[in-house]
């Protein structure tokens, strides 16, 4: 009997390991992730704004767990009076201006819904329960580790009036912005199911393949974040000089799309889309869809030519931006990327984005850049955006700030300065919340934005101060290559930063991400000593940091002093080799003050400054500088 049990255990182990992802050298031992394969057939009615859908989903249980139920997201159900999204928008202190109380006043033709007619597990119908935007499926048989199961369903949906990200008839006249539009299986990982109700925040889903057919009125052009399989049949928006278009007869055309290693499928449709392309040298083909005529109709007459010129200029800027991103942070992971006019602002989806189009040039380029950078930090790196939203939003904000600065300011100045100033204002206002809070549960939208976008970007910029900008860039590249098409956490990034820098960095993560403790250092005094001068430094804030000190002498010379933290167990390389740097004794964080010995007398020192680069988020920089004066 013991021998039989051992054989069965070995067989189960082999079955489980065959489903583990490959190239997982960066992952912790035993890392696994679920996988999905979607096949969808959608019959769309543009008169009623509804569709009938058939979905076949093959779900691969790569986990070591036996799964006895599954969950789906039904996002369109959020767009109904008294939904969680509606209630949250009407009760939060600072509602999104695009939502406010709009949903509450929708009539039956304006609401959204997704209704499941039936769902089957391996050909047998199963029962299910729907509560708001979440459907629980009660399985007939549990899904064992290493097992794959096929779910099929028939469903119908009504597209809501465009409110937040998705919907119909947006402010610029785009008929359909189809994001968060299909029944989507929830993410399952080592922490279990992530069946979070949709109230307008972020997303998390398993990687897989999509094979989608959309049947829609033949007058409509369909744009999707996926690869079109039948351009010679649909023609509209995809013609080339050497393409022979052979459209089938009938009232509708079928648009067939496929994509791999993705966790979402977004599309849009409108009769008036203009389609242009641009090729990134050595990179992806870029597609752009916008309403050439409608943009003009929905814009002030005096700005019509300007707005159209901006869209015509956008491809060149986007090509340059893709080149910058690939050169600095890793190559784009897919063959195409699509920018589509639609939605209510700017929202990223795998292989594409929806953006509003009536913008000045810098705004149009800026929103496009921000959203396509998400193709790295949301598309290929599929972190849990409900828990670690600061990774995708913060890392994207960081990189896009440098790209737009490169495009419009020739890389001059610090593109992160405005974010630091915003952080200081938030701290002063007392509304900051930690970065690791679930995205849906921030008290205010302002606190969520600060934690996710601003402090997430500052996490990287300030980390560059701690480990050096060159090491930071190496860390970001390694993070992307090792975790592409997987689901990293903040600590996974931190481990790579530690390996690249040779430092211990858990203190940095714990203080900056998990608390709202602030940084504040001062140069309190400079006194004469037997061997020169002693500058007394005080740590006023509760977050400790290593210090770069610049000392300028009266003869015009400059010397840098570097004070590592003891808990770092390492130090960064000299970032300014043209300036002499002295590495002094490390600073134990429990000591509130530190005496820095300088080998010149006080009267030979003209200026001492803590962190002249400005990358350390010191909330009171007025006390960072000591200057020689008649009073000293």
VEXDREN-2710 file (C-alpha; in Angstrom, 1 decimal):
% VEXDREN-2710
k/r/px/py/pz
1/UNK/0.0/0.0/0.0
2/UNK/2.8/2.4/0.9
3/UNK/4.5/1.7/-2.5
4/UNK/1.2/2.5/-4.3
5/UNK/0.8/5.8/-2.5
6/UNK/4.4/6.8/-3.3
7/UNK/3.7/6.0/-7.0
8/UNK/0.5/8.1/-7.0
9/UNK/2.3/11.0/-5.2
10/UNK/5.1/10.9/-7.8
11/UNK/2.5/10.9/-10.7
12/UNK/0.6/13.8/-9.2
13/UNK/3.9/15.7/-8.7
14/UNK/4.9/15.2/-12.4
15/UNK/1.4/16.2/-13.6
16/UNK/1.5/19.4/-11.5
17/UNK/5.0/20.4/-12.6
18/UNK/4.3/20.0/-16.3
19/UNK/1.9/23.0/-16.0
20/UNK/4.5/25.3/-14.4
21/UNK/5.5/28.3/-16.5
22/UNK/9.0/28.0/-18.1
23/UNK/11.9/30.5/-17.8
24/UNK/11.0/31.1/-14.1
25/UNK/14.5/31.7/-12.8
26/UNK/13.3/34.9/-11.1
27/UNK/10.4/33.3/-9.4
28/UNK/10.4/31.9/-5.9
29/UNK/10.4/28.1/-5.6
30/UNK/7.1/26.6/-6.5
31/UNK/5.8/29.6/-8.4
32/UNK/2.8/28.9/-10.5
33/UNK/0.0/30.8/-12.3
34/UNK/-3.3/29.9/-13.9
35/UNK/-3.8/30.1/-17.7
36/UNK/-6.9/30.6/-19.8
37/UNK/-7.9/30.2/-23.5
38/UNK/-11.0/32.2/-24.6
39/UNK/-13.0/31.6/-27.7
40/UNK/-15.8/34.1/-28.2
41/UNK/-18.5/34.7/-30.9
42/UNK/-20.3/38.0/-30.6
43/UNK/-23.4/39.1/-32.5
44/UNK/-23.8/42.8/-32.1
45/UNK/-26.9/44.9/-32.7
46/UNK/-26.1/48.6/-33.2
47/UNK/-29.8/49.6/-33.1
48/UNK/-30.4/48.2/-29.6
49/UNK/-26.8/48.6/-28.3
50/UNK/-27.0/44.9/-27.3
51/UNK/-25.2/41.8/-28.2
52/UNK/-25.6/38.0/-27.9
53/UNK/-22.5/36.1/-27.1
54/UNK/-21.2/32.5/-26.9
55/UNK/-18.0/32.0/-24.9
56/UNK/-15.9/28.9/-24.6
57/UNK/-13.2/29.1/-21.9
58/UNK/-10.6/26.5/-21.3
59/UNK/-9.3/27.0/-17.7
60/UNK/-5.9/25.4/-16.7
61/UNK/-5.6/24.8/-13.0
62/UNK/-1.8/25.1/-12.6
63/UNK/-2.1/25.5/-8.8
64/UNK/-1.5/22.9/-6.2
65/UNK/-5.1/23.5/-5.0
66/UNK/-8.3/21.7/-5.6
67/UNK/-10.8/24.3/-6.8
68/UNK/-14.4/23.8/-5.9
69/UNK/-15.9/27.0/-7.3
70/UNK/-14.9/29.7/-9.8
71/UNK/-15.8/33.4/-10.2
72/UNK/-16.5/35.7/-13.2
73/UNK/-16.5/39.4/-13.5
74/UNK/-19.7/40.9/-15.1
75/UNK/-18.4/44.5/-15.4
76/UNK/-21.4/46.0/-17.2
77/UNK/-23.6/45.4/-14.2
78/UNK/-21.8/48.2/-12.5
79/UNK/-23.7/50.7/-14.7
80/UNK/-27.0/50.5/-12.9
81/UNK/-28.7/52.7/-10.3
82/UNK/-27.7/51.7/-6.8
83/UNK/-24.8/49.5/-8.0
84/UNK/-21.7/49.5/-5.9
85/UNK/-20.0/51.8/-8.4
86/UNK/-23.0/54.2/-8.3
87/UNK/-23.3/54.2/-4.5
88/UNK/-19.5/54.7/-4.0
89/UNK/-19.5/57.6/-6.4
90/UNK/-22.4/59.3/-4.6
91/UNK/-20.9/58.9/-1.2
92/UNK/-17.1/59.4/-1.5
93/UNK/-15.9/62.8/-0.6
94/UNK/-14.3/63.5/-3.9
95/UNK/-16.1/61.6/-6.7
96/UNK/-14.7/61.2/-10.1
97/UNK/-16.2/64.1/-12.1
98/UNK/-16.9/61.7/-15.0
99/UNK/-19.3/59.6/-12.9
100/UNK/-20.7/61.5/-9.9
101/UNK/-24.4/60.7/-9.8
102/UNK/-24.9/60.0/-13.5
103/UNK/-25.5/56.2/-13.2
104/UNK/-28.2/56.8/-10.6
105/UNK/-30.3/58.7/-13.2
106/UNK/-29.9/56.2/-16.1
107/UNK/-33.1/54.8/-17.6
108/UNK/-33.5/51.2/-18.9
109/UNK/-32.0/52.1/-22.3
110/UNK/-28.9/53.7/-20.8
111/UNK/-27.9/51.2/-18.1
112/UNK/-25.5/48.3/-18.7
113/UNK/-26.0/44.7/-17.9
114/UNK/-24.7/41.2/-18.6
115/UNK/-27.1/38.3/-18.3
116/UNK/-25.9/34.7/-18.3
117/UNK/-28.4/32.4/-20.0
118/UNK/-26.6/29.2/-19.1
119/UNK/-23.1/28.0/-18.3
120/UNK/-21.7/24.4/-18.7
121/UNK/-18.7/22.7/-17.2
122/UNK/-17.3/20.0/-19.5
123/UNK/-20.7/19.9/-21.3
124/UNK/-22.9/19.7/-18.3
125/UNK/-24.9/22.7/-17.0
126/UNK/-24.0/24.1/-13.7
127/UNK/-25.7/26.4/-11.3
128/UNK/-24.5/30.0/-10.7
129/UNK/-25.2/33.0/-8.5
130/UNK/-24.9/36.6/-9.6
131/UNK/-24.4/39.4/-7.1
132/UNK/-23.7/42.8/-8.8
133/UNK/-20.6/42.5/-10.9
134/UNK/-19.6/39.0/-9.7
135/UNK/-20.9/35.6/-10.7
136/UNK/-20.1/32.6/-8.6
137/UNK/-20.2/29.2/-10.5
138/UNK/-21.1/26.2/-8.4
139/UNK/-19.1/23.4/-10.0
140/UNK/-20.4/19.9/-10.5
141/UNK/-16.9/18.5/-10.0
142/UNK/-13.9/20.2/-8.4
143/UNK/-11.0/21.1/-10.6
144/UNK/-8.0/19.1/-9.5
145/UNK/-4.4/20.3/-9.6
146/UNK/-3.0/20.1/-13.1
147/UNK/-6.4/19.6/-14.6
148/UNK/-8.0/21.7/-17.4
149/UNK/-11.7/22.3/-17.6
150/UNK/-13.9/23.7/-20.4
151/UNK/-16.6/26.3/-19.5
152/UNK/-19.2/27.3/-22.1
153/UNK/-21.8/29.9/-21.7
154/UNK/-24.5/31.8/-23.6
155/UNK/-24.9/35.4/-22.5
156/UNK/-26.4/38.7/-23.6
157/UNK/-25.5/42.3/-22.7
158/UNK/-26.5/45.9/-23.1
159/UNK/-23.8/48.5/-23.6
160/UNK/-24.3/51.3/-21.1
161/UNK/-24.1/55.0/-21.9
162/UNK/-20.4/55.8/-21.8
163/UNK/-19.7/56.6/-18.2
164/UNK/-16.3/55.3/-17.0
165/UNK/-13.9/53.8/-19.5
166/UNK/-16.4/51.7/-21.4
167/UNK/-19.8/52.3/-23.0
168/UNK/-21.6/53.9/-26.0
169/UNK/-21.8/57.4/-27.4
170/UNK/-19.0/59.1/-25.6
171/UNK/-18.6/62.9/-25.4
172/UNK/-16.7/62.9/-28.7
173/UNK/-19.3/60.9/-30.6
174/UNK/-17.6/57.5/-30.6
175/UNK/-20.3/54.9/-30.8
176/UNK/-18.7/52.0/-28.8
177/UNK/-15.8/51.8/-26.4
178/UNK/-15.8/48.1/-25.5
179/UNK/-13.6/47.5/-22.5
180/UNK/-14.5/45.4/-19.5
181/UNK/-17.3/44.1/-21.7
182/UNK/-17.3/40.2/-21.6
183/UNK/-17.8/37.7/-18.7
184/UNK/-14.2/37.4/-17.5
185/UNK/-12.9/34.7/-15.1
186/UNK/-11.4/36.2/-12.0
187/UNK/-7.8/35.7/-10.9
188/UNK/-6.8/32.9/-8.6
189/UNK/-3.3/32.8/-7.0
190/UNK/-1.6/31.7/-3.8
191/UNK/-3.9/34.0/-1.9
192/UNK/-7.1/32.4/-3.4
193/UNK/-9.8/34.0/-5.6
194/UNK/-9.7/37.8/-6.3
195/UNK/-13.4/38.3/-7.0
196/UNK/-13.4/42.0/-6.4
197/UNK/-16.6/43.9/-7.3
198/UNK/-16.1/46.5/-10.0
199/UNK/-16.4/50.0/-8.6
200/UNK/-14.1/51.7/-11.1
201/UNK/-10.6/50.9/-10.0
202/UNK/-8.0/48.4/-11.3
203/UNK/-7.9/44.8/-12.6
204/UNK/-6.2/41.4/-12.3
205/UNK/-6.6/38.4/-14.5
206/UNK/-4.7/35.3/-15.7
207/UNK/-2.7/35.3/-19.0
208/UNK/-3.8/33.3/-22.0
209/UNK/-5.1/33.4/-25.5
210/UNK/-8.1/35.1/-27.1
211/UNK/-9.9/34.1/-30.3
212/UNK/-12.7/36.5/-30.9
213/UNK/-15.2/36.9/-33.7
214/UNK/-17.4/40.1/-33.8
215/UNK/-20.4/40.3/-36.1
216/UNK/-21.4/43.9/-36.5
217/UNK/-23.1/46.3/-39.0
218/UNK/-21.0/46.5/-42.2
219/UNK/-20.8/50.3/-41.9
220/UNK/-18.7/50.0/-38.7
221/UNK/-14.9/49.9/-38.4
222/UNK/-13.7/47.8/-35.6
223/UNK/-10.4/48.5/-33.8
224/UNK/-9.1/46.1/-31.2
225/UNK/-6.1/45.4/-29.0
226/UNK/-5.5/42.2/-30.9
227/UNK/-4.3/41.0/-34.3
228/UNK/-6.9/41.1/-37.1
229/UNK/-7.0/37.7/-38.9
230/UNK/-9.2/38.6/-41.9
231/UNK/-8.3/42.1/-43.1
232/UNK/-9.0/41.1/-46.8
233/UNK/-12.6/40.4/-45.8
234/UNK/-13.5/43.4/-43.7
235/UNK/-11.4/46.0/-45.5
236/UNK/-12.6/49.1/-43.8
237/UNK/-9.7/50.8/-42.0
238/UNK/-7.2/48.2/-43.1
239/UNK/-6.9/48.6/-46.9
240/UNK/-3.5/48.9/-48.4
241/UNK/-2.7/49.7/-52.0
242/UNK/-1.9/46.1/-52.9
243/UNK/-4.8/44.5/-50.9
244/UNK/-7.7/43.0/-52.7
245/UNK/-10.7/43.5/-50.5
246/UNK/-13.4/40.9/-51.0
247/UNK/-16.2/41.7/-48.5
248/UNK/-18.9/39.1/-48.2
249/UNK/-22.5/40.1/-48.8
250/UNK/-25.0/40.7/-46.0
251/UNK/-25.9/43.3/-43.4
252/UNK/-23.0/42.4/-41.1
253/UNK/-19.3/41.8/-41.4
254/UNK/-17.3/39.4/-39.2
255/UNK/-14.1/40.7/-37.6
256/UNK/-11.8/38.0/-36.4
257/UNK/-9.1/38.7/-33.9
258/UNK/-6.5/36.6/-32.1
259/UNK/-3.9/37.3/-29.4
260/UNK/-1.5/35.4/-27.2
261/UNK/0.1/36.0/-23.8
262/UNK/-2.5/38.6/-22.9
263/UNK/-5.0/38.9/-20.0
264/UNK/-7.6/41.1/-21.7
265/UNK/-9.4/42.0/-24.9
266/UNK/-10.6/45.5/-25.7
267/UNK/-12.2/46.8/-28.9
268/UNK/-14.0/49.9/-30.2
269/UNK/-16.3/50.5/-33.2
270/UNK/-17.5/53.5/-35.1
271/UNK/-18.6/54.2/-38.7
272/UNK/-16.3/57.2/-39.0
273/UNK/-12.9/55.9/-37.9
274/UNK/-9.8/56.9/-39.9
275/UNK/-7.0/54.4/-39.7
276/UNK/-3.3/55.2/-40.0
277/UNK/-0.2/53.2/-39.2
278/UNK/3.4/53.7/-38.3
279/UNK/6.3/51.2/-38.0
280/UNK/8.7/51.3/-35.1
281/UNK/12.1/50.4/-36.5
282/UNK/12.9/47.0/-35.1
283/UNK/9.7/47.1/-33.1
284/UNK/5.9/46.8/-33.4
285/UNK/3.5/48.1/-36.0
286/UNK/1.5/51.0/-34.5
287/UNK/-2.2/51.6/-35.5
288/UNK/-4.2/54.7/-34.9
289/UNK/-8.0/55.0/-35.1
290/UNK/-9.7/58.4/-34.8
291/UNK/-12.8/60.2/-36.1
292/UNK/-11.5/62.6/-38.6
293/UNK/-14.8/64.2/-39.3
294/UNK/-16.4/63.8/-35.9
295/UNK/-13.5/65.2/-34.1
296/UNK/-13.9/68.3/-36.1
297/UNK/-17.7/68.4/-35.5
298/UNK/-17.3/68.1/-31.7
299/UNK/-14.6/70.7/-31.4
300/UNK/-14.8/74.5/-31.5
301/UNK/-14.6/75.5/-35.1
302/UNK/-11.5/77.6/-34.6
303/UNK/-9.6/74.5/-33.3
304/UNK/-10.7/72.0/-35.9
305/UNK/-7.6/72.1/-38.1
306/UNK/-5.3/72.2/-35.0
307/UNK/-6.9/69.0/-33.5
308/UNK/-6.7/67.1/-36.7
309/UNK/-3.1/68.2/-37.2
310/UNK/-2.3/66.8/-33.7
311/UNK/-3.6/63.4/-34.6
312/UNK/-1.7/63.5/-37.8
313/UNK/1.5/64.3/-35.8
314/UNK/0.9/61.7/-33.1
315/UNK/2.3/58.6/-35.0
316/UNK/5.8/60.2/-35.3
317/UNK/5.9/61.1/-31.6
318/UNK/4.6/57.6/-30.6
319/UNK/7.4/55.9/-32.7
320/UNK/10.0/58.0/-30.9
321/UNK/8.5/57.2/-27.6
322/UNK/8.5/53.4/-28.3
323/UNK/12.1/53.6/-29.3
324/UNK/13.0/55.5/-26.0
325/UNK/11.0/52.9/-23.9
326/UNK/12.6/49.9/-25.6
327/UNK/16.1/51.4/-25.4
328/UNK/15.8/52.1/-21.7
329/UNK/13.4/49.6/-20.2
330/UNK/13.1/46.5/-22.5
331/UNK/11.5/45.7/-25.9
332/UNK/7.8/45.8/-26.4
333/UNK/6.3/42.3/-26.0
334/UNK/3.9/42.1/-28.9
335/UNK/3.7/42.6/-32.7
336/UNK/1.2/45.5/-32.7
337/UNK/0.0/48.3/-30.6
338/UNK/-3.2/50.3/-31.2
339/UNK/-4.3/53.8/-30.1
340/UNK/-8.0/54.4/-30.4
341/UNK/-10.1/57.4/-29.9
342/UNK/-12.8/56.5/-27.3
343/UNK/-13.5/56.1/-23.7
344/UNK/-13.5/59.1/-21.2
345/UNK/-9.9/60.1/-20.9
346/UNK/-7.1/57.5/-21.1
347/UNK/-7.2/53.9/-20.1
348/UNK/-4.7/51.1/-20.9
349/UNK/-5.5/47.7/-22.1
350/UNK/-3.3/44.9/-23.3
351/UNK/-1.9/45.8/-26.8
352/UNK/-3.9/49.0/-26.9
353/UNK/-5.5/52.0/-25.3
354/UNK/-8.7/54.1/-25.4
355/UNK/-8.1/57.9/-25.3
356/UNK/-10.2/61.0/-25.8
357/UNK/-9.0/63.0/-28.8
358/UNK/-9.9/66.7/-28.4
359/UNK/-6.6/67.7/-26.9
360/UNK/-3.7/70.0/-27.6
361/UNK/-0.6/68.2/-29.0
362/UNK/1.3/67.8/-25.8
363/UNK/-1.8/66.4/-24.0
364/UNK/-2.5/64.0/-26.9
365/UNK/1.1/62.8/-26.9
366/UNK/1.2/62.7/-23.1
367/UNK/-1.9/60.5/-22.6
368/UNK/-0.8/58.2/-25.5
369/UNK/2.7/57.8/-23.9
370/UNK/1.3/57.1/-20.5
371/UNK/-1.1/54.5/-21.7
372/UNK/1.3/52.6/-24.0
373/UNK/3.9/52.4/-21.2
374/UNK/1.3/50.4/-19.4
375/UNK/2.0/47.8/-22.1
376/UNK/5.1/47.1/-20.1
377/UNK/3.7/47.7/-16.6
378/UNK/0.2/46.2/-16.8
379/UNK/0.2/44.4/-20.1
380/UNK/3.3/42.2/-20.0
381/UNK/3.9/42.5/-16.2
382/UNK/0.5/41.5/-14.9
383/UNK/0.7/42.5/-11.3
384/UNK/-2.3/42.4/-9.1
385/UNK/-3.6/45.9/-9.7
386/UNK/-6.0/45.8/-6.8
387/UNK/-3.2/45.2/-4.3
388/UNK/0.0/46.5/-5.9
389/UNK/-1.6/49.2/-8.1
390/UNK/1.4/51.4/-7.4
391/UNK/3.6/49.1/-9.6
392/UNK/1.7/49.5/-12.9
393/UNK/0.6/53.1/-12.3
394/UNK/3.7/54.3/-10.5
395/UNK/6.2/52.7/-12.8
396/UNK/4.3/53.9/-15.8
397/UNK/4.1/57.4/-14.5
398/UNK/7.9/57.4/-13.8
399/UNK/8.9/56.2/-17.3
400/UNK/6.3/58.3/-19.2
401/UNK/7.5/61.4/-17.3
402/UNK/11.0/60.9/-18.7
403/UNK/9.7/60.1/-22.2
404/UNK/7.6/63.3/-22.5
405/UNK/10.5/65.3/-21.0
406/UNK/12.7/63.8/-23.7
407/UNK/10.2/64.7/-26.5
408/UNK/9.4/68.2/-25.4
409/UNK/12.2/69.5/-23.2
410/UNK/15.2/67.7/-24.7
411/UNK/15.6/65.8/-21.4
412/UNK/16.5/69.0/-19.5
413/UNK/15.4/69.4/-15.8
414/UNK/13.9/66.9/-13.4
415/UNK/10.5/65.6/-14.9
416/UNK/9.6/64.3/-11.5
417/UNK/9.7/67.6/-9.7
418/UNK/5.9/68.3/-10.1
419/UNK/5.1/64.9/-8.5
420/UNK/7.4/65.6/-5.5
421/UNK/5.6/69.0/-5.0
422/UNK/2.2/67.3/-5.2
423/UNK/3.4/64.8/-2.6
424/UNK/4.5/67.6/-0.3
425/UNK/1.1/69.3/-0.6
426/UNK/-0.7/66.0/0.2
427/UNK/1.5/65.4/3.3
428/UNK/0.8/69.0/4.5
429/UNK/-3.0/68.5/4.0
430/UNK/-2.9/65.3/6.1
431/UNK/-4.8/63.1/3.6
432/UNK/-2.1/60.6/2.6
433/UNK/-2.7/56.9/3.0
434/UNK/-0.2/54.0/2.6
435/UNK/0.5/52.6/-0.8
436/UNK/-0.3/49.0/0.0
437/UNK/-4.0/49.5/0.7
438/UNK/-6.5/47.7/-1.6
439/UNK/-7.2/50.0/-4.5
440/UNK/-11.0/50.1/-3.8
441/UNK/-10.6/50.9/-0.2
442/UNK/-8.9/54.3/-0.1
443/UNK/-10.9/56.9/1.8
444/UNK/-10.6/59.4/-1.0
445/UNK/-9.8/59.3/-4.7
446/UNK/-7.1/61.9/-4.0
447/UNK/-5.3/59.6/-1.6
448/UNK/-5.6/56.7/-4.1
449/UNK/-4.1/58.8/-6.8
450/UNK/-1.3/60.0/-4.6
451/UNK/-0.4/56.5/-3.4
452/UNK/-0.6/54.9/-6.8
453/UNK/0.6/57.4/-9.4
454/UNK/2.7/59.9/-7.5
455/UNK/4.3/57.9/-4.7
456/UNK/4.6/54.9/-7.0
457/UNK/6.7/57.0/-9.4
458/UNK/8.6/58.5/-6.5
459/UNK/9.3/55.0/-5.3
460/UNK/11.5/54.5/-8.3
461/UNK/13.0/58.0/-8.5
462/UNK/14.0/57.9/-4.9
463/UNK/15.2/54.3/-5.2
464/UNK/17.6/55.7/-7.8
465/UNK/18.9/58.0/-5.1
466/UNK/19.4/55.0/-2.8
467/UNK/21.1/52.5/-5.2
468/UNK/22.1/54.8/-8.1
469/UNK/20.2/55.6/-11.3
470/UNK/22.3/53.2/-13.5
471/UNK/21.6/50.3/-11.1
472/UNK/17.9/51.3/-11.1
473/UNK/17.8/51.1/-14.9
474/UNK/19.4/47.6/-14.7
475/UNK/16.9/46.6/-12.1
476/UNK/13.9/47.7/-14.2
477/UNK/15.2/45.9/-17.3
478/UNK/15.9/42.7/-15.4
479/UNK/12.5/42.9/-13.7
480/UNK/10.8/43.2/-17.1
481/UNK/12.7/40.3/-18.7
482/UNK/12.3/37.9/-15.8
483/UNK/8.7/38.6/-15.0
484/UNK/7.2/39.2/-18.4
485/UNK/3.9/37.4/-18.9
486/UNK/3.7/36.6/-15.1
487/UNK/2.3/38.2/-12.0
488/UNK/5.0/39.9/-9.9
489/UNK/4.6/41.6/-6.6
490/UNK/6.4/44.6/-5.1
491/UNK/8.7/42.3/-3.2
492/UNK/9.6/40.4/-6.4
493/UNK/10.8/43.8/-7.7
494/UNK/12.6/44.5/-4.5
495/UNK/14.5/41.2/-4.6
496/UNK/15.9/42.1/-8.0
497/UNK/16.9/45.6/-6.8
498/UNK/18.7/43.9/-4.0
499/UNK/20.6/41.6/-6.3
500/UNK/21.5/44.3/-8.7
501/UNK/22.6/46.8/-5.9
502/UNK/24.1/44.4/-3.4
503/UNK/22.1/46.1/-0.7
504/UNK/19.4/45.1/1.8
505/UNK/16.3/47.2/0.9
506/UNK/13.4/45.8/2.8
507/UNK/13.5/48.9/5.1
508/UNK/12.9/51.1/2.1
509/UNK/9.9/49.1/1.0
510/UNK/8.4/48.9/4.5
511/UNK/8.7/52.6/5.2
512/UNK/7.8/54.0/1.8
513/UNK/5.1/51.5/0.7
514/UNK/3.6/50.3/4.0
515/UNK/3.6/53.5/6.1
516/UNK/3.1/57.2/5.6
517/UNK/6.2/58.2/7.7
518/UNK/8.1/61.1/6.1
519/UNK/11.7/62.1/5.5
520/UNK/13.1/65.3/7.0
521/UNK/16.8/65.9/7.7
522/UNK/18.6/69.1/8.7
523/UNK/22.1/70.5/8.9
524/UNK/21.7/72.0/12.4
525/UNK/25.2/73.4/13.1
526/UNK/28.8/73.5/11.9
527/UNK/31.4/73.7/14.7
528/UNK/35.2/74.0/14.8
529/UNK/37.1/70.9/15.8
530/UNK/40.7/69.9/16.2
531/UNK/41.0/68.4/12.8
532/UNK/38.6/70.7/10.9
533/UNK/34.9/71.1/11.2
534/UNK/32.0/69.0/12.5
535/UNK/28.6/69.3/10.9
536/UNK/25.8/68.1/13.1
537/UNK/23.0/66.5/11.1
538/UNK/19.5/65.7/12.6
539/UNK/16.9/63.2/11.5
540/UNK/13.6/64.9/12.2
541/UNK/11.3/62.7/10.1
542/UNK/10.5/59.1/11.0
543/UNK/11.8/57.6/7.8
544/UNK/15.6/57.1/7.7
545/UNK/17.6/57.4/4.6
546/UNK/21.2/57.3/3.4
547/UNK/22.6/60.8/2.8
548/UNK/24.5/62.4/0.0
549/UNK/26.1/65.6/1.4
550/UNK/27.7/68.2/-0.9
551/UNK/30.2/70.5/0.7
552/UNK/31.3/73.6/-1.2
553/UNK/34.5/75.4/0.0
554/UNK/35.3/79.1/-0.2
555/UNK/38.0/78.3/-2.8
556/UNK/35.3/77.0/-5.1
557/UNK/36.1/73.3/-4.8
558/UNK/33.4/70.7/-4.0
559/UNK/33.6/67.4/-2.1
560/UNK/30.8/64.9/-1.6
561/UNK/30.3/62.9/1.6
562/UNK/28.2/59.7/1.5
563/UNK/26.6/58.4/4.7
564/UNK/25.2/54.9/4.2
565/UNK/22.6/53.4/6.5
566/UNK/23.8/50.5/8.6
567/UNK/20.8/48.4/7.8
568/UNK/21.6/48.7/4.1
569/UNK/24.7/46.4/4.3
570/UNK/26.1/48.1/1.3
571/UNK/26.6/51.3/-0.5
572/UNK/26.0/52.8/-4.0
573/UNK/28.7/53.6/-6.5
574/UNK/29.8/57.2/-6.9
575/UNK/27.3/58.7/-9.3
576/UNK/29.5/61.8/-9.9
577/UNK/33.0/60.4/-10.4
578/UNK/34.3/63.8/-11.5
579/UNK/33.7/65.0/-7.9
580/UNK/35.8/63.5/-5.0
581/UNK/33.6/61.4/-2.7
582/UNK/34.3/60.4/0.8
583/UNK/32.4/57.4/2.2
584/UNK/32.1/57.9/6.0
585/UNK/30.8/55.8/8.8
586/UNK/27.3/54.4/8.4
587/UNK/24.4/55.9/10.4
588/UNK/22.4/53.5/12.6
589/UNK/18.7/54.5/12.2
590/UNK/18.0/54.6/15.9
591/UNK/20.4/57.6/16.3
592/UNK/18.6/60.9/15.9
593/UNK/21.7/62.8/15.0
594/UNK/25.1/62.3/13.3
595/UNK/28.4/64.2/13.5
596/UNK/30.0/64.6/10.0
597/UNK/33.8/65.4/10.2
598/UNK/35.0/67.7/7.4
599/UNK/38.7/68.2/6.9
600/UNK/38.5/72.0/6.6
601/UNK/37.9/74.7/9.1
602/UNK/34.4/76.2/9.3
603/UNK/35.5/79.5/7.8
604/UNK/36.7/77.6/4.7
605/UNK/33.2/76.1/4.1
606/UNK/30.8/78.2/2.1
607/UNK/27.9/75.8/1.8
608/UNK/26.7/72.3/2.9
609/UNK/23.6/70.7/1.3
610/UNK/21.9/67.4/2.0
611/UNK/20.8/65.7/-1.2
612/UNK/21.7/68.3/-3.9
613/UNK/20.0/66.1/-6.5
614/UNK/16.6/66.5/-4.9
615/UNK/15.6/62.9/-5.4
616/UNK/15.1/62.3/-1.7
617/UNK/11.6/63.3/-0.7
618/UNK/12.6/65.5/2.2
619/UNK/9.4/67.3/3.2
620/UNK/11.2/70.4/4.4
621/UNK/14.2/71.2/2.2
622/UNK/14.6/74.6/3.8
623/UNK/16.8/73.0/6.6
624/UNK/18.8/70.9/4.1
625/UNK/21.3/73.7/3.5
626/UNK/23.8/75.5/5.7
627/UNK/25.5/78.5/4.3
628/UNK/28.4/80.6/5.6
629/UNK/27.4/84.0/6.8
630/UNK/28.6/86.7/9.1
631/UNK/26.5/85.1/11.9
632/UNK/28.1/81.7/11.6
END
